[in-house]
Amino acid sequence: MADYPMPKFHFQVDWAGTRIGFTEVSGLDVETEVIEYREGHSPEYHKTKMPGMQKFGNITLKRGTMPKDNQYFEWWNTVRLNTIERRDLTISLLNENHEPVVTWQIKNAWPVKVQGTDLKADGNEVSIESMELAHEGMTVKFE
């Protein structure tokens, strides 16, 4: 059996115990900030670079607008000054047997932006809505 890279079109998102279908998930990135330091009596003429704090990008979820399914906006409406319903998410890349191969565990996510679809009288596309989430951490697990 040959080894091939995984296709990216077969995935699932689980939030608060509910599996929701999405057409696109983006922003699964993490960056480690660099700390530069140099002692005054160092014989080297350059700074030492050390790993610092981690910084996580916002995650964007996109899906088709479904009649009578208002979960995006219900979650958005929980946002109040300094209070928000935070949720853990699990995003899984699936193999041909629908089993997780790579799993991203997202910690304490909350919506920072909800975008409804654009409307176009002469368009022939599916209505897509999106939600941008801030979060406090991500772990990646390979099954």
Backbone as a chain_set.jsonl record, in Angstrom:
{"seq": "MADYPMPKFHFQVDWAGTRIGFTEVSGLDVETEVIEYREGHSPEYHKTKMPGMQKFGNITLKRGTMPKDNQYFEWWNTVRLNTIERRDLTISLLNENHEPVVTWQIKNAWPVKVQGTDLKADGNEVSIESMELAHEGMTVKFE", "coords": {"N": [[0.84, -1.189, 0.0], [0.6, 2.152, -0.886], [1.867, 5.23, 0.46], [0.172, 8.203, 0.828], [-0.321, 11.761, 0.903], [-2.775, 13.209, 3.099], [-6.065, 14.005, 1.996], [-7.691, 17.219, 2.21], [-10.404, 17.647, 2.392], [-12.149, 16.098, 3.903], [-13.453, 16.304, 6.861], [-14.391, 17.01, 10.298], [-16.192, 18.994, 12.703], [-16.562, 19.455, 16.112], [-18.445, 20.908, 18.556], [-19.16, 21.693, 21.826], [-20.247, 19.146, 22.24], [-21.815, 18.756, 20.003], [-21.961, 17.851, 16.631], [-21.188, 19.673, 13.825], [-21.689, 20.608, 10.468], [-19.319, 22.004, 8.276], [-18.064, 24.012, 5.596], [-15.573, 25.02, 5.365], [-12.588, 25.384, 7.263], [-10.29, 27.472, 8.726], [-7.149, 28.931, 9.825], [-5.721, 27.434, 11.671], [-3.249, 27.829, 13.206], [-0.173, 28.368, 14.963], [2.182, 30.38, 16.657], [5.434, 30.932, 17.867], [6.758, 33.393, 19.818], [9.811, 35.242, 19.572], [12.404, 35.757, 21.837], [14.929, 38.015, 22.329], [18.191, 38.272, 23.638], [21.058, 39.603, 25.227], [23.926, 39.445, 27.094], [25.844, 41.928, 28.814], [28.632, 41.484, 29.047], [29.194, 39.535, 27.203], [31.17, 37.584, 24.988], [30.395, 37.252, 22.399], [29.18, 38.854, 19.434], [26.453, 39.09, 18.981], [22.95, 38.584, 19.567], [21.371, 36.248, 21.777], [18.863, 33.971, 20.924], [15.739, 33.023, 22.155], [12.934, 30.833, 22.827], [9.72, 32.251, 23.307], [6.556, 33.438, 24.425], [3.599, 31.75, 23.267], [1.555, 32.361, 20.425], [-1.666, 32.383, 19.165], [-3.52, 32.132, 16.188], [-6.687, 33.467, 15.05], [-9.504, 31.36, 14.465], [-11.384, 30.555, 11.63], [-14.595, 29.614, 10.712], [-16.639, 28.331, 8.188], [-19.829, 27.927, 6.688], [-22.751, 26.67, 4.966], [-25.737, 28.624, 4.863], [-28.351, 27.611, 6.826], [-31.825, 26.949, 6.921], [-33.725, 27.773, 9.798], [-31.635, 27.182, 11.542], [-29.851, 28.577, 13.784], [-27.458, 28.641, 15.217], [-24.933, 29.933, 15.108], [-25.533, 32.693, 15.558], [-26.911, 32.575, 17.965], [-24.868, 31.779, 19.723], [-23.185, 33.967, 19.378], [-24.795, 35.946, 20.512], [-24.427, 35.511, 23.211], [-22.352, 37.033, 23.992], [-21.311, 39.435, 26.153], [-20.37, 42.386, 27.983], [-17.265, 41.662, 29.107], [-18.062, 39.066, 29.658], [-18.652, 35.823, 28.374], [-19.784, 32.939, 26.678], [-17.689, 30.334, 26.669], [-16.283, 27.792, 24.622], [-15.001, 24.509, 24.109], [-13.498, 23.132, 21.256], [-13.305, 20.483, 18.873], [-11.528, 19.638, 16.122], [-11.302, 17.548, 13.431], [-9.381, 15.819, 11.051], [-10.313, 13.48, 8.713], [-9.969, 10.005, 7.714], [-10.477, 7.685, 4.922], [-12.16, 5.871, 6.105], [-13.682, 7.324, 7.792], [-12.438, 7.95, 10.191], [-10.635, 9.727, 12.723], [-7.541, 11.218, 11.834], [-5.789, 13.329, 12.172], [-6.105, 15.523, 14.867], [-7.268, 18.562, 16.143], [-7.382, 20.157, 19.131], [-9.178, 22.669, 20.511], [-9.077, 25.245, 22.83], [-11.23, 26.936, 25.031], [-12.742, 28.637, 23.195], [-14.305, 31.482, 21.629], [-16.717, 33.571, 19.989], [-15.611, 36.214, 17.897], [-16.315, 37.481, 15.657], [-19.037, 37.457, 13.508], [-20.305, 36.714, 10.385], [-22.761, 37.269, 8.085], [-24.206, 36.034, 5.015], [-23.373, 37.388, 1.757], [-25.533, 39.121, -0.448], [-26.851, 38.698, -3.697], [-28.474, 39.546, -6.545], [-28.182, 38.492, -9.121], [-26.686, 36.252, -8.7], [-25.517, 32.813, -8.414], [-24.774, 31.149, -6.375], [-24.176, 29.21, -3.364], [-25.486, 30.225, -0.232], [-23.336, 31.44, 2.152], [-22.228, 31.58, 5.48], [-20.085, 32.915, 8.047], [-17.925, 32.475, 10.915], [-15.692, 33.892, 13.163], [-13.323, 32.855, 15.505], [-11.786, 33.508, 18.612], [-9.302, 32.06, 20.726], [-7.773, 30.185, 23.468], [-5.721, 28.401, 23.231], [-4.225, 25.548, 21.596], [-3.945, 22.155, 20.823], [-2.352, 19.605, 18.961], [-2.987, 16.432, 17.743], [-1.844, 13.386, 16.484], [-3.312, 10.569, 15.216]], "CA": [[0.0, 0.0, 0.0], [1.386, 3.384, -1.011], [1.549, 6.308, 1.397], [-0.186, 9.448, 0.175], [-0.766, 12.812, 1.829], [-4.213, 13.217, 3.377], [-6.85, 15.088, 1.383], [-8.16, 18.129, 3.244], [-11.839, 17.911, 2.262], [-12.956, 15.21, 4.747], [-13.186, 16.721, 8.245], [-15.573, 17.288, 11.115], [-16.025, 19.926, 13.811], [-17.423, 19.118, 17.24], [-18.414, 21.938, 19.59], [-20.108, 21.486, 22.93], [-20.903, 17.862, 22.078], [-22.628, 18.731, 18.793], [-21.213, 17.831, 15.384], [-21.765, 20.63, 12.895], [-21.034, 20.57, 9.17], [-18.728, 23.239, 7.777], [-17.433, 23.894, 4.286], [-14.179, 25.459, 5.447], [-11.991, 25.747, 8.548], [-8.954, 28.039, 8.492], [-6.548, 29.609, 10.973], [-5.183, 26.472, 12.636], [-1.828, 28.121, 13.265], [0.419, 28.813, 16.228], [3.481, 31.03, 16.454], [6.197, 31.158, 19.092], [7.48, 34.658, 19.753], [11.243, 35.136, 19.815], [12.986, 36.683, 22.825], [16.352, 38.235, 22.065], [18.873, 38.658, 24.869], [22.51, 39.642, 25.173], [24.584, 39.934, 28.301], [26.79, 43.008, 28.53], [30.03, 41.044, 28.938], [29.259, 38.393, 26.299], [32.206, 37.725, 23.952], [29.745, 37.178, 21.085], [28.636, 40.122, 18.97], [25.076, 38.887, 18.545], [22.003, 38.258, 20.628], [20.878, 34.883, 21.897], [17.427, 33.917, 20.664], [15.077, 32.01, 22.97], [11.493, 30.793, 22.6], [8.918, 33.019, 24.265], [5.143, 33.112, 24.515], [2.944, 31.284, 22.052], [0.476, 33.215, 19.945], [-2.561, 31.585, 18.341], [-4.355, 32.887, 15.267], [-8.119, 33.209, 15.134], [-10.003, 30.296, 13.605], [-12.576, 30.933, 10.88], [-15.452, 28.503, 10.309], [-17.62, 28.747, 7.184], [-20.823, 26.909, 6.371], [-23.93, 27.121, 4.256], [-26.833, 29.105, 5.7], [-29.398, 26.593, 6.916], [-33.067, 27.483, 7.488], [-34.057, 27.413, 11.18], [-30.441, 26.795, 12.294], [-29.319, 29.881, 14.16], [-26.47, 28.414, 16.265], [-23.911, 30.994, 15.071], [-25.985, 33.949, 16.153], [-27.238, 32.301, 19.367], [-23.613, 31.841, 20.465], [-22.759, 35.361, 19.317], [-25.618, 36.726, 21.434], [-23.993, 35.327, 24.604], [-21.27, 37.983, 24.256], [-21.644, 40.61, 26.946], [-19.153, 43.019, 28.473], [-16.387, 40.838, 29.926], [-18.585, 37.71, 29.858], [-18.883, 35.113, 27.12], [-19.811, 31.484, 26.785], [-16.515, 29.759, 26.005], [-16.479, 26.395, 24.261], [-13.897, 23.742, 23.561], [-13.816, 22.552, 19.951], [-12.449, 19.433, 18.335], [-11.538, 19.63, 14.66], [-10.635, 16.306, 13.052], [-9.193, 15.437, 9.659], [-10.737, 12.088, 8.702], [-9.519, 9.149, 6.616], [-11.56, 7.15, 4.102], [-13.072, 5.119, 6.98], [-14.301, 8.337, 8.655], [-11.742, 7.925, 11.477], [-9.702, 10.855, 12.845], [-6.117, 11.003, 11.597], [-5.203, 14.475, 12.874], [-7.129, 16.191, 15.672], [-6.909, 19.824, 16.772], [-8.204, 20.467, 20.302], [-9.187, 24.115, 20.691], [-9.442, 25.509, 24.221], [-11.902, 28.188, 25.422], [-13.025, 29.475, 22.024], [-15.481, 32.352, 21.685], [-16.841, 34.304, 18.723], [-15.235, 37.621, 17.836], [-16.923, 38.056, 14.462], [-19.991, 36.632, 12.769], [-20.586, 37.374, 9.117], [-23.807, 36.666, 7.281], [-23.89, 35.916, 3.596], [-23.628, 38.537, 0.897], [-26.709, 38.883, -1.279], [-26.589, 39.12, -5.058], [-29.666, 39.188, -7.313], [-27.857, 37.7, -10.302], [-25.757, 35.205, -8.298], [-25.95, 31.431, -8.494], [-23.936, 30.455, -5.416], [-24.776, 28.842, -2.085], [-25.377, 31.234, 0.815], [-22.314, 31.027, 3.118], [-22.0, 32.454, 6.642], [-18.819, 32.574, 8.693], [-17.702, 32.886, 12.295], [-14.285, 33.941, 13.557], [-13.201, 32.52, 16.916], [-10.547, 33.648, 19.373], [-9.178, 30.929, 21.651], [-6.666, 30.278, 24.416], [-4.735, 27.34, 23.079], [-4.508, 24.492, 20.649], [-3.044, 21.015, 20.789], [-2.517, 18.797, 17.766], [-2.728, 15.028, 18.05], [-1.868, 12.496, 15.338], [-3.845, 9.27, 15.646]], "C": [[0.883, 1.25, 0.0], [0.939, 4.399, 0.039], [1.317, 7.591, 0.614], [-0.516, 10.497, 1.223], [-2.292, 12.769, 1.969], [-4.91, 14.315, 2.585], [-7.466, 15.949, 2.485], [-9.666, 18.358, 3.228], [-12.721, 17.07, 3.177], [-12.625, 15.499, 6.21], [-14.5, 16.906, 8.981], [-15.199, 18.239, 12.236], [-17.04, 19.559, 14.876], [-17.315, 20.253, 18.247], [-19.528, 21.677, 20.579], [-20.903, 20.198, 22.741], [-21.762, 17.732, 20.84], [-21.716, 18.738, 17.577], [-21.912, 18.731, 14.387], [-20.975, 20.574, 11.588], [-20.545, 21.942, 8.74], [-18.116, 22.983, 6.407], [-15.952, 24.25, 4.342], [-13.805, 25.773, 6.881], [-10.609, 26.282, 8.233], [-8.453, 28.705, 9.766], [-6.008, 28.668, 12.023], [-3.67, 26.665, 12.734], [-1.426, 28.601, 14.656], [1.808, 29.36, 15.921], [4.147, 31.197, 17.811], [6.993, 32.446, 18.926], [8.94, 34.443, 20.14], [11.662, 36.193, 20.834], [14.473, 36.792, 22.509], [17.003, 38.797, 23.32], [20.377, 38.65, 24.627], [23.041, 40.198, 26.472], [25.623, 40.985, 27.923], [28.216, 42.556, 28.36], [30.201, 39.819, 28.041], [30.345, 38.615, 25.252], [31.627, 37.68, 22.534], [29.175, 38.544, 20.723], [27.246, 39.948, 18.358], [24.217, 38.522, 19.752], [21.694, 36.769, 20.618], [19.371, 34.927, 21.678], [16.831, 32.738, 21.427], [13.591, 31.995, 22.635], [10.752, 31.544, 23.701], [7.483, 32.521, 24.306], [4.618, 32.593, 23.183], [1.782, 32.2, 21.725], [-0.353, 32.395, 18.963], [-3.385, 32.501, 17.452], [-5.822, 32.574, 15.504], [-8.509, 32.139, 14.121], [-11.272, 30.787, 12.923], [-13.299, 29.674, 10.423], [-16.469, 29.036, 9.312], [-18.57, 27.588, 6.918], [-21.969, 27.526, 5.588], [-24.999, 27.573, 5.237], [-27.964, 28.09, 5.654], [-30.655, 27.214, 7.514], [-33.294, 26.926, 8.898], [-32.864, 26.891, 11.974], [-29.67, 28.068, 12.595], [-28.206, 29.761, 15.2], [-25.367, 29.458, 16.289], [-24.359, 32.202, 15.888], [-26.436, 33.764, 17.601], [-25.972, 32.36, 20.218], [-23.102, 33.273, 20.5], [-23.513, 36.207, 20.332], [-25.284, 36.486, 22.899], [-22.87, 36.295, 24.969], [-21.837, 39.193, 24.998], [-20.329, 41.189, 27.469], [-18.44, 42.113, 29.475], [-16.969, 39.467, 30.274], [-18.904, 37.103, 28.501], [-18.972, 33.635, 27.428], [-18.63, 30.944, 25.984], [-16.764, 28.279, 25.754], [-15.162, 25.778, 23.8], [-14.359, 23.125, 22.252], [-12.837, 21.444, 19.634], [-12.629, 19.431, 16.828], [-10.712, 18.426, 14.234], [-10.566, 16.161, 11.541], [-9.421, 13.932, 9.604], [-10.148, 11.321, 7.517], [-10.723, 8.595, 5.853], [-12.55, 6.303, 4.893], [-13.773, 6.027, 7.983], [-13.707, 8.329, 10.07], [-10.772, 9.103, 11.538], [-8.251, 10.429, 12.615], [-5.317, 12.107, 12.286], [-6.342, 15.182, 13.601], [-6.542, 17.452, 16.289], [-7.891, 20.055, 17.918], [-8.071, 21.959, 20.573], [-9.764, 24.413, 22.061], [-10.079, 26.892, 24.374], [-12.141, 29.137, 24.249], [-14.282, 30.305, 22.256], [-15.513, 33.224, 20.435], [-16.434, 35.77, 18.848], [-15.861, 38.303, 16.627], [-17.853, 37.024, 13.831], [-20.351, 37.397, 11.512], [-21.662, 36.591, 8.373], [-23.393, 36.64, 5.826], [-24.05, 37.25, 2.877], [-24.776, 38.15, -0.037], [-26.467, 39.459, -2.67], [-27.735, 38.621, -5.939], [-29.345, 38.324, -8.529], [-26.877, 36.57, -9.989], [-26.374, 33.82, -8.374], [-25.129, 30.574, -7.531], [-24.748, 30.101, -4.171], [-24.531, 29.966, -1.093], [-24.423, 30.719, 1.903], [-22.224, 32.059, 4.231], [-20.718, 32.008, 7.328], [-18.78, 33.114, 10.112], [-16.205, 32.831, 12.569], [-14.205, 33.76, 15.061], [-11.819, 32.87, 17.452], [-10.491, 32.454, 20.313], [-7.91, 31.061, 22.476], [-5.672, 29.136, 24.312], [-5.201, 26.256, 22.148], [-3.473, 23.388, 20.812], [-3.379, 20.182, 19.561], [-2.126, 17.375, 18.115], [-2.849, 14.217, 16.762], [-2.261, 11.118, 15.822], [-2.987, 8.146, 15.101]], "O": [[1.805, 1.368, 0.807], [-0.222, 4.418, 0.449], [2.167, 8.013, -0.17], [-0.949, 10.154, 2.324], [-2.998, 12.34, 1.056], [-4.406, 15.435, 2.507], [-7.732, 15.452, 3.58], [-10.161, 19.192, 3.986], [-13.93, 17.297, 3.23], [-11.632, 14.996, 6.736], [-15.572, 16.952, 8.378], [-14.047, 18.291, 12.668], [-18.223, 19.375, 14.589], [-16.226, 20.539, 18.743], [-20.683, 21.468, 20.208], [-22.095, 20.154, 23.044], [-22.387, 16.691, 20.638], [-20.792, 19.548, 17.501], [-23.105, 18.567, 14.131], [-19.746, 20.502, 11.599], [-21.277, 22.927, 8.832], [-17.702, 21.865, 6.102], [-15.171, 23.84, 3.483], [-14.593, 26.352, 7.629], [-9.831, 25.619, 7.546], [-9.231, 29.006, 10.672], [-5.849, 29.071, 13.175], [-2.902, 25.769, 12.384], [-2.227, 29.158, 15.406], [2.51, 28.863, 15.04], [3.494, 31.563, 18.789], [7.801, 32.573, 18.007], [9.257, 33.563, 20.941], [11.318, 37.369, 20.708], [15.181, 35.788, 22.432], [16.453, 39.677, 23.982], [20.899, 37.794, 23.912], [22.657, 41.286, 26.902], [26.207, 40.932, 26.84], [28.962, 43.174, 27.601], [31.226, 39.141, 28.103], [30.443, 39.702, 24.683], [32.312, 38.036, 21.575], [28.74, 39.297, 21.594], [26.91, 40.575, 17.354], [24.73, 38.193, 20.822], [21.751, 36.117, 19.576], [18.687, 35.814, 22.189], [17.334, 31.616, 21.365], [13.039, 33.01, 22.211], [11.117, 31.474, 24.875], [7.232, 31.318, 24.231], [5.122, 32.946, 22.117], [1.116, 32.739, 22.61], [0.188, 31.787, 18.04], [-3.89, 33.527, 17.907], [-6.161, 31.544, 16.087], [-7.911, 32.034, 13.05], [-12.141, 31.37, 13.572], [-12.699, 28.782, 9.824], [-17.093, 30.07, 9.551], [-18.171, 26.424, 6.921], [-22.134, 28.746, 5.553], [-25.158, 26.988, 6.308], [-28.471, 27.752, 4.585], [-30.57, 27.931, 8.511], [-33.075, 25.741, 9.147], [-33.056, 26.218, 12.987], [-28.926, 28.57, 11.753], [-28.018, 30.682, 15.995], [-24.904, 29.84, 17.363], [-23.655, 32.665, 16.786], [-26.351, 34.705, 18.391], [-25.988, 32.925, 21.312], [-22.636, 33.742, 21.539], [-22.927, 37.096, 20.951], [-25.807, 37.192, 23.761], [-22.476, 36.371, 26.133], [-22.736, 39.876, 24.507], [-19.29, 40.532, 27.398], [-18.959, 41.837, 30.557], [-16.406, 38.77, 31.118], [-19.371, 37.792, 27.594], [-18.306, 33.141, 28.337], [-18.585, 31.084, 24.762], [-17.381, 27.597, 26.571], [-14.327, 26.44, 23.185], [-15.49, 22.649, 22.152], [-11.686, 21.465, 20.071], [-13.735, 19.248, 16.32], [-9.553, 18.294, 14.628], [-11.559, 16.353, 10.839], [-8.799, 13.183, 10.357], [-9.865, 11.894, 6.465], [-11.86, 8.992, 6.11], [-13.655, 6.039, 4.42], [-14.394, 5.54, 8.928], [-14.395, 8.663, 11.034], [-10.152, 9.447, 10.532], [-7.8, 9.409, 13.136], [-4.288, 11.841, 12.907], [-7.408, 15.413, 13.031], [-5.463, 17.424, 16.882], [-9.099, 20.14, 17.694], [-6.973, 22.452, 20.833], [-10.822, 23.895, 22.419], [-9.535, 27.891, 23.905], [-11.777, 30.311, 24.314], [-15.196, 29.898, 22.974], [-14.468, 33.575, 19.887], [-16.849, 36.471, 19.77], [-15.936, 39.53, 16.561], [-17.484, 35.864, 13.651], [-20.666, 38.586, 11.566], [-21.496, 35.409, 8.072], [-22.343, 37.167, 5.459], [-24.776, 38.131, 3.337], [-24.951, 36.977, -0.367], [-25.946, 40.565, -2.811], [-27.944, 37.414, -6.066], [-30.169, 37.499, -8.925], [-26.296, 35.988, -10.905], [-27.595, 33.669, -8.395], [-24.822, 29.418, -7.825], [-25.846, 30.613, -3.954], [-23.471, 30.592, -1.116], [-24.678, 29.677, 2.506], [-22.153, 33.26, 3.971], [-20.312, 30.852, 7.204], [-19.485, 34.059, 10.467], [-15.538, 31.849, 12.246], [-14.921, 34.421, 15.812], [-10.805, 32.566, 16.823], [-11.531, 31.894, 20.661], [-7.077, 31.932, 22.223], [-4.865, 28.931, 25.219], [-6.397, 26.06, 21.931], [-2.277, 23.655, 20.925], [-4.541, 20.067, 19.171], [-1.073, 17.134, 18.705], [-3.833, 14.343, 16.033], [-1.633, 10.561, 16.722], [-3.272, 6.975, 15.352]]}, "num_chains": 1, "name": "protein.A"}
